[in-house]
Amino acid sequence: MKDTIKLDPWGTTDIRDYSKLFDLFGIEPLDKSKFRAFESNRYIRRNIDFGHRNLERILKAIENNELYAVMSGIKPTGPFHLGSKMTADDIIYFQKISRNARAFYAIADVEAYCDNGLTFAETSEIATNNVADILALGLDPDRAYVYKQSEALTVMNMAFIFSRGVTNNMMEAIYGKKPFGLYVSALIQAGDILLPQTEGFGGPKPVLVPVGADQDPHIRLARDLAKKYYPDFKFVLPSAIYHKLTRSLSGEYKMSKRDPLSLLTLDDNPTLAKKKVMSCFTGGRETTENQKKYGGEPEKCVNYELCVIHFAEDDALVKKIYNECVQGKRICGDCKKEAAELVTNFLNEHQRRKAKLIDKSRELLARSREQLILSLK
Ligand code: SF4
C-alpha cells in the first residue's frame, strides 16, 4: 500500500526499510556493480546512497565528456546539520569527478518564508553562514552557481509557467494536503531543479539532484513537469541520487532543525558536540556483562551511524567497530569516546576552514549569473 510510508519534504518522515521505496515510488536500487566509476564516493560504497533515478545518464555524460549539472539546495533556517552535509558532500563529489560538471546550489529562502515564517533579512544571514559551510566542505566556487530563490527571476518565471501544468489534485496526490504556499514553493523547487537547463545556462543537459529520501516528491514533480514541458523547453529528464536520512541523536527518525537538541550541527562548539555524542542512543545491551556475552547491535546504534555515515574516513575502521561490537569486544562508553574524538577533530578543522570563507560566501551570493557564465569560459 502506497500510504505505508509517507515522504513529506516538510514534515517528519519515518523510513525503517528503504527497499520499500523501490516499489512504492519507483526509486531504483543503486546497484554498485553498475556504478563502479563512483566507488570513491563513500556514501555509495557504504550503501548510504541507496537509490537513484537515471543515474546512468550522469555516468554516460562523464564517460562522453559532456557538460552536466549537479544541483540541490538548502532551506536557510539554521546551521548546517548532518543531513545538509550529506547533500553537500554529494554535490561536491559529483562536481569534482568531472571538469565538465557545474554545481548549482539553491538557497530556498522562499520556502523558509512559506514553511517557517522567516523573513528574508533573517534567512540572508543564515544563508551566508550555510554557504561558508559548503565552501569549507570543498565546493569549487569557480564552477558553482549559488543563488537565493527570491532573487532568481528565471526560477520564479519557471514556477509561474509550471503553475499552468499542475492541478490541485495533482499536488495533493504528490504532497498530501498542504497549505497553498507550500504548493507554490514546490513549483519554485521544480524551477530550481530545471534551472540548469534553461537557455541562460546553456540549454538542456543532464542534471543530477542529490537529496534525502524524504525529498523525492520534489523530484517526481520536477520530472513530471520536465516531461510535460518538453515540447517548449526540450528538458532532459532530471536524475536523482537518494541518501538515507540521518537519525536524531536520540534515535528518532530524521535529524531535524525543528528539534535543536536532537541534532549535531557544523557550528556546534566541539565541547558541546562531544557531550551530545556521549549521550546519544546506542545499540548497547543493558549490562556490560550482556554486552560481552551477546555483543551490541550496531544496526540500531546512532553512535555507529555517526561513524559509518559521517566521521570515519577509513573503511577499515568502520569494519573494526562493527565486528568488535557484534562480537562483544566493545563497550559503548569507550566506543562513544572514540566517536566523539572523530567528531571534535572534524569540527575543529571544519570551523577553522570555514572562518576564512565567510567573505567568499558573501561574494558568491552577490555574484550575478553573467559573472558565473564568464567564469565558466
Ligand atoms: Fe554502538 Fe559502539 Fe555500543 Fe556497538 S559498542 S552498540 S557501535 S556504541
Boltz pocket constraint, residues with backbone or C-beta under 6 A from the ligand:
constraints:
  - pocket:
      binder: B
      contacts: [[A, 282], [A, 283], [A, 284], [A, 296], [A, 297], [A, 298], [A, 301], [A, 302], [A, 303], [A, 304], [A, 321], [A, 325], [A, 326], [A, 330], [A, 331], [A, 332], [A, 333], [A, 335], [A, 336]]
      max_distance: 6.0
